[in-house]
Amino acid sequence: MSRVRRALRRTGRHRGLLALLVVLIGWMAYPPHDATGEAIWPDMRQQQDVFFERAQYGILAAGMTLVILTGGIDLSVGSLLGMTAMCFSIFVCWWHWPAWAAVSAALAVATLAGAVNGLLVSYGGMQPFAATLAMMVFARGVAKIVSNGAKVQTGLGEGSPWIFTQIAYTPWLRFDMGGLPLNLSVAALLFPLSIVLLWLISRYSRFGRHLFAIGGNEEAARLSGIRVKLNQVAAYAICGLTAGLAGLCNAARLDQGDPEAGGTFELDAIAAVVIGGTSLMGGRGGVGLTLIGALIVGYVEKYLSILGWSLPARLMAKGVIIVVAVLIQGRGARK
């Protein structure tokens, strides 16, 4: 066991990347086959599918990382996603607002809810688990009240408002690589863009350094002059904003606003953060690692889906991956 610990310590921050390479190599070594018996490789089309299918989870995980870096947690992001999807659909389909107004208002609602989480944790003195659990229930109730518990149908398909099609299906990035076309929509692009932007903020800004300091030792951060409460509110507000972005993607992809949308999505977001290598204790990790964690989950789920595994079986596999990731983190951190 001592050799395993030494090996894990040597890999350091690269453990997540090595795990991602293992997943991809395993896919290439034992590729699944389609109905005709042809092997399915992790080619450009599979990359496109993974980014589209995991976009809303990856965006949630990007914002969740900032909160976890402070030593907190946000259980409300799934409900905020559902609330934002409902508000956006109502603004566009029922109230006929212009696209820019609907998007801005929906994101403002989600950001405000996230800021309330931060206020409850920092100035209210509540435990993050309790504060965000309360918001999770409250936001789900809001989603059901504003819609009377019914889905907001957009017309589905060609009858959908153009903003839904633009977000979910219209390719904004096109290029060919070796004859394999890659067409990424706004929803698929928001995933890596959110990761890059929040990585830059957390890595190179004073705000980002303060988040690490707060997660490492909140009292020491306060004594050093860091405005701990203000930074915590900002982290939760950004997490709410990313939940809002994910809500827009969800509504656009489903062509409807669903008050039940986002249920258990917070677990997928936390899983991506943990699998990537960010510590749930705070102060260690990063948004770049979250991208790796989200891709690991995405590729594993895609592979098992192609193999024909049922949803319950895929959930069990995800649970095993989370346990292994946490155990590896603990082994690698021990001296």
C-alpha angles and dihedrals in degrees: 000000000000090000090053091051092049091049091050092049091051092054089052114162090000095072092096093049091049090051090052091051090050090053093050094044090049090052091050093046094048106023119184118239132226127229091280092053094252116142117248111219129194090257131152093284092054090050089053092050093048094050092048095045095044097039098103093044092048093049090051090049093051092059093039089059093064091053093047091049087063090053093257136112134214117212093170101071094095092053091044088054090053093045092050092047089053094047092047092049092048093048091052104033104031104026096030095222118173114264097252092052094047093049093045095047094046092050091046091055092051093045091050091051090051091050089052088056089053093048092051091050100041107030098020094049093225122150110256091237093056096040096050092041088058091049090048091058094040095050092048089053091050091051090054096043097051090051099036087241093296132115117255104232114209097197093271120239118002092001093061119112110266094245090065091052092046093054100042110028115013108099112234096174120047131171140138125233116187090340092306111119121219116200116177123188127211090265092053092045094050089065098063092032091056090049094049095046095048091043090056091047095048095042105040108022130083088236091058093049089050091054091056091047093050092050092047096051120344095193093049089048090053093048090050091060100261114146093234098179095048092049092049091052090049092050093052091044091054089048088054090049092053089048086055092051089050089050091056089051091048094051092046094048094048093039088227145066111250120190088208094052117124097030109162090357088123088066091055090050093050090046092055091049094048096042089050090058107259112141118240087216090067134234097073131078132032148227092266089061089052090060089056091048092049091050092048091054091043096051094044092050092046092049094048091045091055089049088056099249113164122244093254090052091049090050090053090050090051090052091053091050091053092050092049092048093052092046091050090050091052094046092048094050096051119097 
